[in-house]
Amino acid sequence: MKRKNDTANAPKANYNWIFVLVLFGLIPLLKKCISDYRYNTEIRPIRDGLIESFKRNEGVVLGDTGRIYALTPTDTLRAGYHWYNGYRSRPNDSMQFQIGVRTAKGNIFFSRDTTVGQVVCILIDTKNDSSKNTNVFGIYFKEGTAEPLYNNMNLRRAVIYLGDPGYTGCFIADTFDKDSLSAQGILARQRLQVIREELVKRKIDSFFIKTY
């Protein structure tokens, strides 16, 4: 009987130490999961953005490229590339080109993307001497053709405004091939010729194509 009572009164095994060990093992793991999540969602995008910005800044190349065609009513217009940039390590990446146009009203700059390949209209309000007297917008054509997109509102707007004596402007088509007889050069002139025909329909026949 005494041995049976000793067994009944013996202390039960304490497994709390196992729980403590598991808890101390889970806390670092949980902290690491939270840290990795915050890194991937908050820190990594910022880091990747800084790296991308650095690559683009490093990829800036000063100089001249391609050829520029202008449909203009004046021989005093001057146009040229100022710079272009992109990833040196990614030749297929879209590159940004800045074009500068010197007009009688001052210098005008705008950027072009190689993936666009369209025509830019520079419309100048000669009645307005403020800094907002210039409007730059695209004239879009079907890819690889000289056919304007259906119901091209920007082309219609340009033609209407240029028929007003209070406005002047020009059209710029840039290529990335210095050969004016290349497919790009021919297409650029064809597109400008289509615009010139629209101007002639409005009795505006002073525009001619100039190559830079």
C-alpha positions, 0 to 999 in steps of 0.5 A: 500500500505504501508503494502505491501511495508513493506512485500516486503522490509522485510529481507530474512531469513538467513540459513547460521547458519544451514550450519555452524552447519552441517559443524562443525558436519561433520568435526569431523566425517570426522576426525574420519573416516580418523583416523579409516581408518589409524588405521586399515590399518597402525597401527593395522597390526603393533600392531597385528604383535608385539603381534604375535611376542611376543606370539611366543617368549613367546611360546619358549620351551627349551628341547627335543621332538620326535626322530631323525633318520639319514642315515649316513656313520659315527658313529660319527654323533650326532643329537638332538633337540635344541628348538621348539616354537609355540603358547601355546594357539593354539595347532593346530598351526604349530610349528618350531623345530630347529635340531642341527647336529654335524658332523666332519666339525662342527655343522649344524643347521636347522629348521623343521616345523611339517607340513612338515614331510619330510627328510632333506639332509645335503651335505658337500663339503669336498674339500671346507673349506669355510663357504659355503661348506654345503648345506641343502635341503629337500627330499620330499615324498608323504604325509603319504607314503615312495614314493618319489615325482615324478621326485624328483630332490633333491633326484637325486642331493644328490645321484649324489653328494654323489657318488663323493669322494669330498662330504659327508653328511647325511639324517635326518628324525625327528618325534614328537613321542619318540616311535620308533615303532610308525607310525611316527618312522616306516615311517621315517625309511622307507623313509630313507631306500628308500634313502639308496636303491637309494644310493646302486644303485650307488654303495654307500653302506656305509650308515646305519640308526641311531636312536637318 
